[in-house]
Amino acid sequence: FAKWYTDIVSAAHLAAYSNTKGCTVFEPNGYAIWEQMQKILDEKFKETGHVNVYMPLLIPENLLKKEGELVEGFAPEVAWVTRGGSKELEERLCIRPTSETLFSDYYRTVVSSYRDLPKLYNQWCSVVRWEKTTRPFLRGSEFLWQEGHTMHRTAEEAKEETLRMFNVYKTFQEDYLALPVITGKKTEKEKFAGAEETYTLEAMMYNGYALQNGTSHYFGNHFAKAFGIKFTDKDNTQKTPYQTSWGVSTRMIGAIIMTHGDDHGLVLPPMIAPFKVIIIPIGEVSEKLDELKNTLKENNITFKVDETNKTPGFKFAEAEVKGYPIRIELGKRDLENNHVTLVRRDTLEKIVVPFEEISPKVKELLATIQSDMFKRAKARRDSMIYDAKTYDELREIAT
């Protein structure tokens, strides 16, 4: 399964290994998927009142130490900068593994009254965690993500925010990524370092493993107290605000591969695919190709044309590896009969349609593929869920 996964990453040109240990190159096909995710989520964050900011990459050691649980939780994964040019630094700097400390230190300077709250901030960035074992998209020494960090007047408001953003993630993953996720609260042992409550989304992979695909944390006022954040409330008394953080990463690309991929390669849900259609001209069809391109543009259907000198069979296989939801085979012989062949990537079913009906049929198929991919993934997941009422039953199922 691990080899199949890395073969798809490589063959679909999603990512490549670099000479920097534990770090991968995001190739255009992989980064385009992340851009789609970023665009959709960014819109959803802004619809809920959040704004984007950017915090420094480096964190002074004294700041990291202010919240004990966070330090203890991340200490084994922290990378440190100890020199600047030829000089030893007076204080070593941590390359951010997460940004709670930086946001808390900033909030200390900008929150003084209840009128300053809530602070609804999000950051798109990379983080560094010195992982022992790495795999593209799933676990790397450096990875891309977003991290929301918010501050609230009351515990109730902060708890509402924690669950609100958690549900934004759930909707996104089910409606756009076609991933049926199991949601719930993490145990005390597994919750985020420094959090009071951590909520997780778990997607099930082909091999039956669950993959943590996003988390949302309610911090209470642990960080606020550690950093001395105070505000004057409506009753003119000094109070400590309440905090949340929430994040998803490029791991979601890995989840798509391992949930929907097959032996032909990547299978992209149409809602997240950068290009919904790949057009493969066969023979001299330039006039009809231009007409098809214009039709797809007018209908806001993103597409790519494979005009390389490779054989049609090679092009078909390459299109399947890269996961384009629909392949349009534009053959001279077919066009003489005024029809073309559409091929669904998820089932490899071939559908012959009249040329003038391409756009409505493509739109219909894209919606059907998206829905079918979710249903298949959910059915497969549900088939792997068992009830065990005793330890013996659990042991029997597990073996």
C-alpha positions in Angstrom: 0.0 0.0 0.0 2.8 2.4 0.9 4.6 1.7 -2.4 1.3 2.2 -4.4 0.8 5.5 -2.6 4.3 6.9 -3.4 4.1 5.5 -7.0 1.0 7.6 -7.6 2.6 10.7 -6.0 5.5 10.3 -8.4 3.7 9.1 -11.6 1.1 11.9 -11.3 3.8 14.5 -10.7 2.3 15.6 -7.5 5.5 15.8 -5.5 9.2 14.9 -5.7 11.8 14.1 -3.1 14.4 16.8 -2.6 17.9 16.8 -1.2 16.7 18.5 2.0 16.0 15.6 4.4 12.3 15.1 5.1 11.2 17.9 2.7 9.5 17.4 -0.7 9.1 19.5 -3.8 5.4 20.4 -4.5 5.2 19.8 -8.3 2.7 21.9 -10.3 0.0 19.2 -10.3 0.2 18.8 -6.5 0.4 22.5 -5.8 -2.5 23.2 -8.1 -4.7 21.0 -5.8 -3.5 22.8 -2.7 -4.3 26.1 -4.4 -7.8 24.9 -5.0 -8.2 23.9 -1.4 -6.7 27.2 -0.2 -9.0 29.2 -2.5 -12.2 27.5 -1.3 -11.3 27.4 2.4 -10.1 31.0 2.3 -13.5 32.1 1.0 -15.3 30.1 3.7 -13.1 31.6 6.4 -13.8 35.1 5.2 -17.6 34.4 5.1 -17.4 33.6 8.8 -15.6 36.9 9.6 -12.0 35.8 9.6 -9.1 37.8 8.2 -5.6 36.7 7.1 -2.4 37.7 8.9 1.1 36.5 8.8 3.3 35.8 11.8 7.1 35.5 11.9 8.8 32.2 11.0 11.1 32.2 14.1 10.0 32.1 17.7 12.4 33.2 20.6 12.9 30.3 23.0 11.6 32.4 26.0 8.2 32.7 24.2 8.0 29.0 23.5 8.6 28.2 27.2 5.8 30.4 28.5 3.2 27.6 28.0 4.7 24.5 29.6 2.4 21.9 28.0 3.1 23.2 24.5 6.8 23.0 25.0 6.6 19.5 26.4 4.4 18.4 23.5 6.5 19.8 20.7 10.0 19.6 22.1 11.1 16.4 20.3 10.0 17.9 16.9 11.4 21.5 17.2 14.2 22.7 14.9 16.4 25.4 16.3 18.4 28.3 14.8 21.5 29.0 16.9 23.7 31.1 14.6 23.2 34.2 12.5 25.9 34.5 9.9 29.2 33.8 11.8 27.9 34.7 15.2 26.2 32.6 17.9 22.8 34.0 18.8 22.2 35.3 22.3 19.0 33.4 22.4 18.2 30.5 20.1 15.2 30.7 17.8 12.7 28.0 17.1 11.4 27.5 13.6 7.7 27.5 14.1 6.1 24.1 14.6 2.8 26.0 15.3 2.1 29.6 16.1 0.1 29.7 19.4 2.9 31.5 21.2 3.3 34.2 18.5 -0.4 34.9 18.3 -0.7 35.1 22.1 2.3 37.5 22.3 0.7 39.6 19.6 -2.8 39.6 21.2 -1.2 40.8 24.5 -0.4 44.0 22.7 -3.6 44.6 20.8 -6.3 43.4 23.2 -7.2 45.8 26.1 -11.0 46.1 26.0 -14.0 43.9 25.2 -14.5 46.2 22.2 -11.3 44.6 20.8 -12.9 41.2 20.8 -13.3 38.8 19.1 -10.1 38.5 17.2 -10.7 36.2 14.2 -7.4 35.6 12.5 -6.1 33.0 10.1 -2.6 32.4 8.7 -1.5 30.5 5.6 2.1 29.3 6.0 4.5 26.5 6.3 5.7 24.9 9.6 8.7 22.7 10.5 8.5 19.6 12.6 11.6 17.4 12.8 9.9 14.1 11.9 11.8 10.8 12.0 9.7 9.2 9.2 8.4 11.2 6.4 6.1 10.6 3.4 4.9 13.2 0.8 1.8 15.1 1.9 1.2 12.9 5.0 4.1 13.7 7.2 7.1 16.0 6.4 9.7 18.0 8.1 8.1 21.0 6.4 4.5 21.2 5.3 1.9 23.7 4.2 -1.2 24.5 6.2 -3.5 27.1 7.6 -3.8 27.8 11.2 -6.7 29.9 12.6 -6.1 31.6 16.0 -9.0 33.4 17.6 -9.5 35.2 20.9 -13.0 35.7 22.6 -14.6 37.5 25.5 -16.3 34.4 27.0 -15.7 30.7 27.1 -19.1 30.1 25.4 -18.0 32.2 22.4 -14.7 30.4 22.1 -16.4 27.0 22.3 -18.9 28.1 19.6 -16.0 29.1 17.4 -14.2 25.8 18.0 -17.2 23.8 16.7 -18.1 26.3 14.0 -14.8 26.0 12.3 -14.8 22.2 12.9 -18.0 22.1 11.0 -16.6 24.2 8.2 -13.9 21.6 7.8 -16.4 18.8 7.8 -18.5 20.4 5.1 -15.5 21.1 3.0 -14.1 17.6 3.2 -17.4 15.9 2.5 -18.8 18.2 -0.1 -15.6 19.1 -2.0 -13.1 16.2 -1.3 -15.8 13.5 -1.2 -14.3 12.2 2.1 -16.8 10.8 4.5 -15.2 11.7 7.8 -15.8 10.5 11.3 -15.8 13.3 13.8 -15.3 13.5 17.5 -13.4 14.7 20.6 -9.9 13.4 21.2 -9.0 11.7 24.4 -7.1 13.5 27.2 -3.9 11.6 26.1 -4.3 12.5 22.4 -5.5 16.1 22.6 -3.3 19.0 21.4 -0.7 20.1 23.9 -2.1 23.0 26.0 -5.8 22.5 24.8 -8.8 21.8 27.0 -10.6 20.1 24.2 -9.5 18.9 20.7 -12.0 17.9 18.0 -10.7 15.7 15.1 -11.9 14.7 11.6 -10.8 11.2 10.6 -11.0 9.9 7.1 -10.7 6.2 6.3 -8.1 5.0 3.8 -8.3 2.1 1.4 -6.3 -0.1 3.7 -8.7 0.5 6.6 -6.4 3.0 8.4 -7.9 6.2 9.8 -6.1 9.5 8.9 -6.4 12.6 11.0 -7.5 15.2 8.5 -7.9 18.3 10.6 -8.4 19.5 14.1 -10.0 22.3 16.1 -8.9 23.2 19.6 -10.6 25.0 22.5 -7.8 26.4 24.8 -9.8 27.9 27.5 -7.6 30.7 28.8 -4.4 28.8 29.5 -2.3 30.7 26.9 -4.0 34.0 27.8 -2.9 33.6 31.4 0.6 32.4 30.5 1.1 35.5 28.3 -0.7 38.0 30.6 -3.5 38.9 28.2 -6.1 41.0 29.9 -9.1 43.1 28.8 -11.5 45.5 30.5 -15.0 44.0 30.3 -18.4 45.7 30.0 -18.7 45.8 33.8 -15.3 47.7 34.0 -13.5 44.7 35.5 -10.3 43.1 34.3 -10.8 39.6 32.7 -8.8 37.0 30.8 -10.0 36.1 27.3 -10.5 32.7 25.8 -8.8 31.2 22.8 -9.1 28.7 20.0 -6.9 27.4 17.2 -7.8 25.1 14.2 -5.9 23.9 11.2 -5.8 21.6 8.1 -2.9 20.9 5.9 -1.6 19.4 2.6 -2.3 16.0 4.3 -5.7 16.3 2.7 -4.1 15.7 -0.6 -2.7 12.4 0.8 -6.2 11.6 2.0 -7.7 12.0 -1.5 -5.0 9.7 -3.0 -5.6 7.0 -0.4 -9.4 7.2 -0.4 -10.1 7.5 -4.1 -7.0 6.4 -6.0 -6.9 3.1 -7.9 -4.4 0.9 -9.8 -4.6 3.4 -12.7 -3.5 6.3 -10.5 -5.0 9.4 -9.0 -8.8 10.0 -9.0 -9.7 13.6 -8.2 -13.2 14.6 -7.0 -14.5 17.2 -9.6 -15.1 19.8 -7.0 -11.4 20.0 -6.1 -9.8 19.1 -9.5 -7.9 22.1 -11.0 -8.9 20.9 -14.4 -12.3 19.1 -14.7 -11.6 17.9 -18.2 -8.7 16.6 -20.3 -9.1 16.9 -24.0 -7.2 14.4 -26.2 -7.4 15.2 -29.9 -6.9 12.2 -32.2 -6.0 13.1 -35.8 -6.6 16.5 -37.5 -9.5 18.1 -35.5 -8.3 21.6 -35.0 -11.5 23.3 -36.1 -13.7 21.2 -33.7 -11.1 21.5 -31.0 -11.3 25.3 -31.0 -15.1 25.1 -31.0 -15.0 22.7 -28.0 -12.5 24.9 -26.1 -14.8 27.9 -26.6 -17.9 26.0 -25.4 -16.2 24.8 -22.3 -14.9 28.3 -21.5 -18.4 29.7 -21.9 -19.7 27.2 -19.4 -16.9 27.8 -16.9 -15.5 24.3 -17.2 -11.8 24.2 -16.6 -9.9 22.0 -19.1 -6.5 21.1 -20.4 -5.6 19.9 -23.9 -3.0 17.2 -24.5 -1.4 18.1 -27.9 1.8 16.2 -27.4 3.2 13.8 -30.0 2.5 10.8 -27.8 0.3 7.9 -29.0 -3.4 8.1 -28.0 -3.1 5.1 -25.7 -0.2 6.7 -23.9 -2.2 9.9 -23.5 -5.2 8.0 -22.1 -3.0 6.2 -19.5 -1.3 9.5 -18.5 -4.7 11.2 -18.1 -5.8 8.4 -15.9 -2.7 8.6 -13.7 -3.2 12.3 -13.2 -6.8 11.9 -12.2 -8.7 14.3 -14.5 -12.4 13.7 -13.7 -13.5 13.5 -17.4 -11.5 12.6 -20.5 -12.9 13.8 -23.9 -11.6 11.8 -26.8 -11.9 14.1 -29.9 -11.4 11.7 -32.7 -11.6 12.6 -36.4 -13.7 9.4 -37.2 -16.1 10.1 -34.3 -16.5 13.7 -35.4 -17.5 12.6 -38.9 -20.6 11.1 -37.1 -20.9 14.3 -35.1 -20.2 12.7 -31.7 -17.4 12.4 -29.2 -16.4 10.0 -26.4 -16.4 11.0 -22.8 -14.7 8.8 -20.2 -15.4 9.0 -16.5 -12.1 8.7 -14.5 -13.8 7.2 -11.4 -15.4 4.2 -13.3 -13.6 4.4 -16.7 -17.0 4.2 -18.3 -17.2 5.4 -21.9 -20.1 7.6 -23.0 -20.8 8.6 -26.6 -22.6 12.0 -26.9 -23.4 14.3 -29.8 -20.9 17.1 -30.2 -23.5 19.9 -29.5 -24.5 18.2 -26.2 -20.9 18.0 -24.7 -21.2 20.9 -22.2 -24.5 19.9 -20.5 -23.4 16.3 -20.4 -20.1 17.2 -18.9 -21.8 19.3 -16.2 -24.2 16.4 -15.4 -21.4 13.9 -15.3 -19.2 16.1 -13.0 -22.1 16.3 -10.4 -22.7 12.5 -10.7 -19.0 11.6 -10.3 -18.7 13.8 -7.2 -21.8 12.2 -5.6 -20.8 8.7 -6.6 -17.2 9.1 -5.3 -18.6 10.1 -1.9 -21.1 7.3 -1.8 -18.5 4.6 -2.7 -16.0 5.9 -0.1 -18.8 6.0 2.6 -19.9 2.5 1.7 -16.4 1.2 1.9 -15.8 2.9 5.2 -19.0 1.7 6.7 -18.2 -1.9 5.6 -15.1 -1.7 7.9 -16.9 -0.5 11.0 -17.8 -3.2 13.6 -19.5 -3.2 16.9 -17.8 -4.9 19.8 -19.6 -5.2 23.2 -16.9 -7.1 25.0 -13.1 -7.3 24.9 -13.3 -10.8 23.5 -15.4 -9.6 20.6 -13.0 -6.8 20.0 -10.1 -9.2 19.9 -11.9 -11.6 17.6 -12.7 -8.7 15.1 -9.2 -7.3 15.2 -7.6 -10.6 14.4 
